[in-house]
Every structure is written in C-alpha cells, then in structure tokens.
Amino acid sequence: MFAIVTISGKQYKVRQGDIIEVDKINGEADDIMILGNVKLVNNNGSTKIQTDTSKIKVKAKIIKQHQGAKINIHRFKAKVRVRRQKGFRSKLTQLEILSIGQ
C-alpha cells in the first residue's frame, strides 16, 4: 500500500514505515502530525484518486529537525577579477510514516 501526499507544495510517494526528508515543518521531535492532502492511494493493485481530500489521512511522526548539506555557489567573470562565493544550507524535517488510512 502506498500513497502520494503533497507536503509544502511537493509530492512524495510514501509507504508505511518509510522515512522521508521534507522542507522544514513547524513542530518538535516526536510530534505526531496528520497529513491530509492525499492525492492517490494504491492498495494491492486498486488505485483510488482522491477528489475529496478529507477522506484518507496519512499519519506521520517528526523524527528530527536538521540542516541539509552545504551548497556552495561560485560566480566568476573572466578578465575583470570578479569572484563571489556564497553558501546555503536548507532546513529539513525528517518524517516517519506511521499509517495510511482514515
């Protein structure tokens, strides 16, 4: 059984027991949250497309809040000695999918 869930504008394919990393969601570690924006549910070959998003919910637990790997951005212009460097680390939330259902 799997479901496709929209979290922060991005879609994720999740199964029970999966651990996924998403953009930062407010909450503390060990908080339980209900993800209600389920687009599709597949249960043993039978696929249901959700038009009413209030029927099936996905239950998830926040494992930890952390930062992703550093991304270095370099800008360079030839012959004029222009060089810029900038770094960026995205804030992430690690979720464990507890159950898919009502």
Summary of the structure (lengths in Angstrom):
residues: 102
radius of gyration: 18.8
end to end distance: 13.7
largest distance: 62.9
contacts: 247
relative contact order: 0.30
helix: 0%
strand: 66%
